[in-house]
Amino acid sequence: MLFAKFGLAYRPRQPARSLAASRLLLNNYVMCRSGFHARAAISPELLSPQLAGLYRLVATSRRNACQPCHLSASTGRISRMPAAKMQKPQSSCILNRMVTDLLTRIKQSAVLCDGAMGTLLYAKGIFINRCYDELNVSQPDLIRGIHHEYLQAGAEIIETNTFGGNSFRLARHSMASRVHEINLAGARLAREAAKSFDVWVAGSVGPLGVQIEPLGKTSFEEARNAFREQIAALVEGGVDVLVLETFGYLGEIHQAILAAREVNPKIPVVALVTIDEEGNCLDGSTPEIFTPRLEEWGADVIGCNCSVGPVAMLDAVERMRAVTTVPLAAQPNAGMPRSVEGRNIYLCSPEYMASYARKFVAAGVRIVGGCCGTTPDHIRVMKSALRVGDARAKVTTSPAAGQVKPAATAVVAIEQRSRLGAKLAAGEFLTMVEIVPPKGTDIRKEIEGARFVKSVGVDGINVPDSPRASARMSNQALSLLIQQEVGIEAILHYTCRDRNVLGIQSDLLGAAATGIRNLICITGDPPKMGSYPDATAVFDVDAIGLVNIVHNLNRGLDIGGNPIGAGTTFVIGVGANPGLSDMDEEIRRFEYKVQAGAEYVVTQPVFDLGLLESFLRRIEHCRIPVVAGIWPLVSVRNAEFMKNELRVSVPDSILERMVRAKTPEAAREEGVAIAREMLIAVREMAQGAQISAPMGRYSLAVDVLEALGTSRPTSV
């Protein structure tokens, strides 16, 4: 999808020297909604003496007849006349050709858009690690030549080379400050290439390349500002229409539409989503969902582009037509790429694409084009097919009246979801013990440990997800086995590190179906912290986005807002670190987690009661039950590790106490004593405690719990 609306082929154009070429040059004058204006200045010095004289004669006759522009014979520059001197254009001026308003034109017949830009740039030797958008500045002739190729092939809309021209994507190439320059150059290049053709120039706007709220860290406002910055430069450069393309998430394209309307409320907006083979957006939205939403948000034309070939896209378009009367657009890939001798090749022939162009128009599509793998050869044959066939759109199904958004199901009350939820709802103090999954398949120690801590009255077993990015047994499998074999509730840590949003939803639905009810949603440690630093992290979302996903599942909605039947019944927990140096950021993220649907929070281990008290004061306005982390230190090295590598605040006084312990046994006893002190203190401040069992020493956790008056069993 990165290549959406990119392509290639460069043939430099020479200065016009024939009388026939004058027709193209004189068409440089056009009429827009605001009156006559020159598309671009032409220097008579570029023409032969005969053409230069004709050029000035026509300019003079236009100036006398319509008085919109002024041509300087000395410089060849054309300037707009003052508004007070402008008159209504005279229909008798045979050279007054205008580009018809796009929205008016597509009511009459379909319009052909261009094809790929990046596919052709890559074929020409521009490697994918280059910033393709920056080529507008560094290699303008190359981009201009590609536009000419598509225009000569018959394209009626050419898109600017600005798909990735937003600050987020440009930042990957250290070019975030060049948004205006790159987009303005892209718009002007396309405008210049189109000056001799009756065509539209479309400003290409792609996704930001980052997740936005509620699934990511980037806020709606930040996303909208980034889109606004790019769109403003495109409009300044003279685009006729905006094409928002290859969007997989409805929330993001909504912000792009809002930004477009803020920049210019009247400019036509084409909103295109990318779909899978089943016709769904990346967020799971079906055509029956995303179509009315795009219409509601004010897109003038809606449709699909990229990711799939003509067959799957035609199926989606037919479903879209059934629920809207808004003009549709379709820009499929030239089939699905196939690996041929190590290269990804798009195998759909121009003739095949042309046959589907007719089918798209017959299904009601008014803007037809191509995406990845589509070349000027494809566009040329598609143009011929549309012209010869004289295809006309026909509505296959009447739009459904009053489309109703899917309703969420009622969320089950927290006290009915799990025993842990019932204790939280009742305000009772609850206890958890952490049991880390093994590195192999032998779970006997973990199962016996769970039985041991259950015997002393612990409420639940907290099972972390490969802590410190280590490779361990699935914590979901261990949680299920503990519940089945021990009969105590598990609290499943769920991280975003190893799964994309589709995998997350699949995992969570499976967990719900197998009886897991309690979650702690965390972002997760990056792989570089663990034993396999070269492993790839996913991080489609962070903890905030994960909480949103789980909250929606509890409401019976998937990640795309589509109904799934009965909702899940998870009790949603999150993590927090009261000891971070940037506490403002931690509080901000905590607020977002609560807004997203968090119902309790488990803190990092507490060794500094002052920091915990400060944290609790700062979250008073969004307080949810707090479960304090308690860690019995086992050595001074353990304390130093907690402080310096896990970013846990360990006061010097605690370190000094561990230093004074001269033997390993004395160190463990001192660690338990410190943990008991913390537990007694937090008993009046928090609603629960999570006791860790360092190195699988569950007896240490039970020793700490004795501070609450729990009786120790006689045998393990």
Residue pairs with C-beta under 8 A, 6 or more apart in sequence:
1 246
1 248
1 274
1 306
1 307
1 372
2 118
2 128
2 164
3 116
3 117
3 118
3 119
3 122
3 371
3 372
4 116
4 118
4 163
4 206
4 245
4 246
4 274
4 305
4 306
4 371
4 372
5 114
5 116
5 117
5 118
5 159
5 163
5 204
5 206
5 243
5 245
5 246
5 305
5 331
5 371
6 116
6 117
6 118
6 119
6 120
6 121
6 132
6 161
6 163
7 114
7 115
7 116
7 117
7 118
7 119
7 120
7 121
7 146
7 149
7 150
7 374
7 375
7 376
8 117
8 119
8 120
8 121
8 122
8 123
8 124
8 126
8 142
8 146
8 149
9 120
9 124
9 145
9 146
9 149
9 375
9 376
10 124
10 141
10 142
10 144
10 145
10 146
10 149
11 145
11 148
11 149
12 141
12 145
13 148
15 46
15 47
16 22
16 24
16 25
16 46
16 47
16 51
17 47
17 48
17 51
18 48
19 50
19 51
19 54
21 51
22 51
22 54
22 55
24 196
25 42
25 47
25 51
25 55
25 196
26 54
26 55
26 58
26 95
27 95
27 97
27 195
27 196
27 197
27 198
28 38
28 39
28 40
28 42
28 195
28 196
29 36
29 37
29 38
29 39
29 62
29 69
29 95
29 96
29 97
30 36
30 37
30 39
30 97
30 98
30 99
31 37
31 89
31 96
31 97
31 98
32 98
32 99
33 101
35 68
35 86
35 89
36 62
36 66
36 68
36 69
36 86
36 89
36 96
37 68
37 69
37 80
38 69
38 78
39 191
39 194
39 195
40 191
40 192
40 195
41 76
41 77
41 78
42 55
42 76
42 78
43 75
43 76
44 52
44 55
44 56
44 73
44 76
45 52
45 76
47 55
56 71
56 73
58 95
59 69
59 71
59 78
60 71
61 93
62 68
62 69
62 93
62 95
63 69
63 70
63 71
65 90
65 92
65 93
66 86
66 87
66 89
66 90
66 93
66 96
67 81
67 85
67 86
67 87
68 80
68 81
68 86
68 87
68 89
69 78
69 79
69 80
69 81
70 78
70 79
70 80
70 81
71 77
71 78
72 78
72 79
89 96
90 96
97 198
99 198
99 199
99 200
99 240
102 111
102 157
102 200
102 240
102 241
102 268
103 268
103 300
103 301
103 327
105 111
106 301
106 327
106 366
106 367
107 327
107 366
109 392
110 360
110 361
110 365
110 366
110 367
110 368
110 386
110 391
110 393
111 156
111 157
111 200
111 366
111 367
111 368
112 154
112 155
112 156
112 157
112 357
112 368
112 369
112 379
112 382
112 383
112 386
113 155
113 156
113 157
113 158
113 159
113 202
113 329
113 331
113 367
113 368
113 369
113 370
114 147
114 150
114 153
114 155
114 157
114 158
114 159
114 369
114 370
114 379
115 150
115 155
115 369
115 370
115 371
115 374
115 375
115 376
115 378
115 379
116 370
116 371
116 372
116 373
116 374
116 375
117 132
117 143
117 146
117 159
117 161
117 163
118 128
118 132
118 163
118 372
119 346
119 372
119 373
119 374
119 375
120 146
120 375
121 132
121 135
121 142
121 146
122 128
124 142
126 132
126 135
126 142
131 164
131 170
131 172
131 173
131 175
132 161
132 163
132 164
133 161
133 162
133 163
133 164
133 165
133 169
133 170
133 182
133 183
133 186
134 170
134 173
134 175
134 178
134 182
135 142
135 143
135 161
136 143
136 160
136 161
136 162
136 182
136 183
136 185
136 186
136 189
137 178
137 181
137 182
137 185
140 185
140 189
143 161
143 186
143 189
144 189
144 192
144 193
146 161
147 158
147 189
147 190
147 193
147 194
148 193
149 376
150 158
150 376
150 379
151 158
151 193
151 194
151 197
151 199
152 376
153 376
153 377
153 379
153 380
153 383
154 379
154 380
154 382
154 383
154 384
155 199
155 369
155 379
155 383
156 198
156 199
156 200
157 199
157 200
157 201
157 202
157 241
157 367
157 369
158 190
158 193
158 194
158 199
158 200
158 201
158 202
159 190
159 202
159 203
159 204
159 243
160 183
160 186
160 187
160 189
160 190
160 201
160 202
160 203
160 204
160 234
160 237
160 239
161 186
161 189
161 190
161 204
162 182
162 183
162 186
162 187
162 203
162 204
162 205
162 230
162 234
163 204
163 205
163 206
163 245
163 246
164 170
164 206
164 209
165 179
165 182
165 183
165 186
165 204
165 205
165 206
165 230
165 233
166 179
166 205
166 206
166 208
166 209
166 226
166 227
166 229
166 230
167 176
167 179
167 226
167 229
167 230
168 176
168 208
168 209
168 210
168 218
168 226
169 206
169 208
169 209
170 176
170 178
170 179
170 182
172 209
175 182
179 229
179 230
179 233
180 229
180 232
180 233
181 233
182 233
183 203
183 230
183 233
183 234
183 237
184 233
184 234
184 236
184 237
185 237
186 204
186 234
186 237
187 201
187 203
187 233
187 234
187 235
187 236
187 237
187 238
187 239
188 237
188 238
190 201
190 239
191 201
191 237
191 238
191 239
194 200
194 201
200 240
200 241
201 238
201 239
201 240
201 241
202 239
202 240
202 241
202 242
202 243
202 270
203 231
203 234
203 235
203 237
203 239
203 241
203 242
203 243
204 243
204 245
205 227
205 230
205 231
205 234
205 242
205 243
205 244
205 245
205 256
205 260
206 245
206 246
206 247
207 246
207 247
207 248
207 249
207 252
207 253
208 218
208 223
208 226
208 227
208 252
210 216
210 217
210 218
211 217
211 218
211 249
211 540
211 541
211 542
211 545
212 218
212 219
212 220
212 222
212 223
212 249
212 251
212 252
212 255
213 219
213 220
213 251
213 544
213 545
213 592
214 251
214 544
214 545
214 548
214 596
215 249
215 501
215 540
215 541
215 544
215 545
215 548
215 549
215 559
216 541
216 542
216 544
216 545
217 542
217 544
220 251
220 255
223 252
223 255
223 256
224 255
224 256
224 258
224 259
224 262
225 259
227 255
227 256
227 259
227 260
228 259
228 262
228 263
231 242
231 256
231 259
231 260
231 263
231 264
232 263
234 242
235 263
235 264
235 267
239 267
240 267
240 268
241 267
241 268
241 269
241 270
242 260
242 267
242 268
242 269
242 270
243 270
243 272
244 253
244 256
244 257
244 260
244 269
244 270
244 271
244 272
244 299
245 270
245 272
245 274
245 305
245 306
245 331
246 272
246 273
246 274
246 305
246 306
246 307
246 371
247 253
247 256
247 271
247 272
247 273
247 274
247 281
248 273
248 274
248 281
248 282
248 283
249 281
249 282
249 283
250 273
250 281
250 283
250 285
250 290
250 293
250 294
250 560
250 561
251 283
253 271
253 273
253 294
254 293
254 297
256 271
257 269
257 271
257 294
257 297
257 298
257 299
258 297
260 267
260 269
261 269
261 298
268 300
268 301
269 298
269 299
269 300
269 301
270 299
270 300
270 301
270 302
270 303
270 329
270 367
271 294
271 297
271 299
271 301
271 302
271 303
272 302
272 303
272 304
272 305
272 329
272 331
273 281
273 285
273 290
273 294
273 303
273 304
273 305
274 281
274 282
274 304
274 305
274 306
274 307
275 281
275 287
275 304
275 307
275 308
275 312
275 313
275 316
276 282
276 307
276 308
276 312
277 308
277 312
278 312
279 286
279 287
279 312
279 315
279 316
279 319
280 286
280 287
280 560
281 290
281 560
282 501
283 501
283 559
283 560
283 561
284 505
284 558
284 559
284 560
284 561
284 562
285 293
285 560
285 561
285 562
286 319
286 560
286 562
287 316
287 319
287 320
287 323
288 319
288 322
288 323
288 403
289 405
289 406
289 560
289 561
289 562
291 302
291 319
291 320
291 323
291 324
292 323
292 324
292 403
292 405
294 302
294 326
295 302
295 324
295 326
299 326
300 326
300 327
301 326
301 327
301 328
301 329
301 366
301 367
302 320
302 324
302 326
302 327
302 328
302 329
303 317
303 320
303 328
303 329
303 330
303 331
303 365
303 367
304 313
304 316
304 317
304 320
304 329
304 330
304 331
304 332
305 329
305 330
305 331
305 332
305 369
305 371
306 331
306 332
306 333
306 371
306 372
307 333
308 332
308 333
308 336
309 332
309 333
309 334
309 335
309 336
309 348
310 332
310 335
310 348
310 352
310 353
310 356
310 359
310 360
311 356
312 332
313 330
313 332
313 360
314 330
314 356
314 359
314 360
314 363
317 328
317 330
317 360
317 363
317 364
317 365
318 363
318 396
318 397
320 328
321 328
321 363
321 364
321 395
321 396
321 397
321 399
322 396
322 397
322 398
322 399
322 400
323 399
323 400
323 403
324 399
325 395
325 399
327 366
327 367
328 363
328 364
328 365
328 366
328 367
329 365
329 366
329 367
329 368
329 369
330 360
330 365
330 367
330 368
330 369
331 367
331 368
331 369
331 370
331 371
331 374
332 353
332 356
332 370
332 371
333 346
333 348
333 370
333 371
333 372
333 373
333 374
334 346
334 347
334 348
334 353
334 370
334 372
334 373
334 374
334 375
334 378
335 346
335 347
335 348
335 352
335 373
336 346
337 344
337 345
337 346
337 372
337 373
338 344
338 345
338 346
338 347
339 345
345 373
346 372
346 373
346 374
348 373
348 378
350 375
350 377
350 378
350 380
350 381
350 382
351 381
353 370
353 374
353 378
353 381
353 382
354 378
354 381
354 382
354 384
354 385
354 386
355 385
357 368
357 382
357 385
357 386
357 391
358 385
358 386
358 389
358 391
360 368
361 368
361 386
361 391
361 392
361 393
362 391
362 392
362 393
362 394
363 393
363 394
363 396
364 393
364 394
364 395
364 396
365 393
366 393
368 382
368 386
369 379
370 378
370 379
370 382
405 561
406 557
406 561
406 562
406 563
407 563
408 552
408 555
408 556
408 557
408 563
408 567
409 555
409 556
409 563
409 565
409 566
409 567
410 567
411 554
411 555
411 567
412 554
412 567
412 569
413 425
414 421
414 422
414 424
414 425
414 571
414 599
415 421
415 422
415 424
415 425
415 426
416 422
416 569
417 517
417 569
417 570
417 571
418 489
418 517
418 518
418 569
418 571
419 459
419 460
419 489
420 430
420 459
420 460
420 489
420 491
420 517
420 518
420 571
421 517
421 518
421 571
421 599
423 430
423 459
423 688
424 430
424 571
424 599
424 600
424 625
424 687
427 687
428 687
429 683
429 687
429 688
429 689
430 459
430 460
430 627
430 687
430 688
431 457
431 458
431 459
431 460
431 688
431 689
431 690
431 691
431 705
431 708
432 458
432 459
432 460
432 461
432 462
432 491
432 602
432 627
432 688
432 689
432 690
432 691
433 449
433 453
433 458
433 461
433 462
433 690
433 691
433 692
433 693
433 698
433 701
434 461
434 462
434 463
434 464
434 690
434 691
434 692
434 693
434 701
435 446
435 449
435 450
435 461
435 462
435 463
435 478
435 482
435 693
435 696
435 698
436 446
436 463
436 464
436 467
436 472
436 696
437 443
437 446
437 463
437 464
437 466
437 472
437 473
437 474
437 475
437 478
438 445
438 446
438 472
438 473
439 470
439 471
439 472
439 473
440 473
441 473
443 473
443 478
443 481
445 696
446 478
446 482
446 696
447 481
447 482
447 485
447 486
448 716
449 693
449 696
449 698
450 461
450 482
450 486
450 488
451 486
452 698
452 699
452 702
452 713
452 716
453 461
453 698
453 701
453 702
454 486
454 487
454 488
455 713
456 702
456 705
456 710
456 711
456 712
456 713
457 705
457 710
458 488
458 705
459 488
459 489
459 688
460 488
460 489
460 490
460 491
460 518
461 479
461 482
461 486
461 488
461 489
461 490
461 491
462 490
462 491
462 493
462 520
462 602
462 690
463 475
463 478
463 479
463 482
463 490
463 491
463 492
463 493
464 475
464 493
465 475
465 492
465 493
465 494
465 495
465 522
465 524
466 472
466 475
466 495
466 497
466 498
466 530
467 525
468 525
468 529
468 530
469 497
469 524
469 525
469 526
469 527
469 528
469 529
469 530
469 531
469 532
469 535
470 530
470 531
471 530
471 531
471 532
475 492
475 493
476 492
476 507
476 510
476 511
476 516
478 490
479 490
479 491
479 492
479 511
479 516
480 490
480 514
480 515
480 516
482 488
482 490
483 489
483 490
483 515
483 516
489 517
489 518
490 516
490 518
491 518
491 519
491 520
491 573
492 511
492 516
492 518
492 519
492 520
493 519
493 520
493 522
494 504
494 507
494 508
494 519
494 520
494 521
494 522
494 546
495 522
495 523
495 524
495 525
496 504
496 522
496 523
496 524
496 538
496 539
496 540
496 541
496 542
496 543
496 545
496 546
497 523
497 524
497 525
497 526
497 527
497 537
497 538
497 539
498 524
498 537
498 538
499 507
499 538
499 540
500 538
500 540
501 540
501 541
501 549
501 559
502 559
503 538
504 540
504 541
504 546
504 549
504 559
505 549
505 553
505 558
505 559
508 549
508 550
508 553
508 568
508 570
509 553
509 564
509 568
511 519
512 553
512 568
512 569
512 570
516 570
517 569
517 570
517 571
518 570
518 571
518 573
519 550
519 570
519 571
519 572
519 573
520 573
520 574
520 575
520 602
521 543
521 546
521 547
521 550
521 572
521 573
521 574
521 575
521 593
521 598
522 543
522 546
522 574
522 575
523 539
523 542
523 543
523 546
524 539
526 537
527 533
527 534
527 535
527 536
527 537
541 548
541 549
543 574
543 575
543 589
543 593
544 589
544 592
544 593
544 596
545 596
547 572
547 574
547 593
547 596
547 597
547 598
548 596
548 597
549 559
550 568
550 570
550 572
550 597
551 572
551 596
551 597
552 558
552 559
552 561
553 564
553 567
553 568
553 570
554 567
554 568
554 569
554 570
554 572
554 597
555 567
556 563
556 564
556 565
556 566
556 567
557 563
557 564
557 567
558 564
571 599
571 600
572 597
572 598
572 599
572 600
573 598
573 599
573 600
573 601
573 602
573 627
574 590
574 593
574 598
574 600
574 601
574 602
575 601
575 602
575 603
575 604
576 586
576 590
576 601
576 602
576 603
576 604
576 615
577 586
577 603
577 604
577 647
577 648
578 586
578 603
578 604
578 606
578 608
578 611
578 612
578 614
578 615
578 649
579 604
579 608
579 611
579 647
579 648
579 649
580 586
580 647
583 614
583 615
583 618
587 618
587 619
590 601
590 619
590 622
591 619
591 622
593 601
594 622
594 624
595 622
598 624
599 624
599 625
600 624
600 625
600 626
600 627
600 687
600 688
601 624
601 625
601 626
601 627
602 627
602 629
602 690
603 612
603 615
603 626
603 627
603 628
603 629
604 629
604 646
604 647
604 648
605 629
605 630
605 631
605 642
605 648
605 692
606 612
606 628
606 629
606 630
606 678
606 682
607 631
607 642
607 648
607 649
607 650
607 651
607 654
607 674
607 678
608 649
608 650
608 651
609 678
609 681
609 682
609 685
611 649
612 628
612 682
612 685
612 686
613 685
616 623
616 626
616 685
616 686
625 686
625 687
625 688
626 685
626 686
626 687
626 688
627 686
627 687
627 688
627 689
627 690
628 678
628 682
628 685
628 686
628 688
628 689
628 690
629 689
629 690
629 692
630 675
630 678
630 679
630 682
630 689
630 690
630 691
630 692
630 704
631 642
631 648
631 675
631 692
631 694
632 668
632 671
632 672
632 674
632 675
632 691
632 692
632 694
632 700
632 701
632 703
632 704
633 639
633 642
633 654
633 658
633 667
633 670
633 671
633 674
633 675
633 694
634 664
634 667
634 668
634 671
634 694
634 695
634 697
634 700
635 658
635 664
635 667
635 668
635 671
636 655
636 658
636 659
636 661
636 667
638 658
638 671
638 694
639 650
639 654
639 655
639 658
640 655
642 648
642 650
643 649
643 650
643 655
654 674
657 670
657 674
658 667
658 670
658 671
660 670
661 667
661 669
661 670
668 700
671 700
672 700
672 703
672 704
675 691
675 704
676 703
676 704
676 706
676 707
679 689
679 691
679 704
679 705
679 707
679 708
680 707
682 689
683 689
683 708
691 701
691 704
691 705
692 701
693 700
693 701
694 700
699 716
702 710
702 712
703 712
706 712
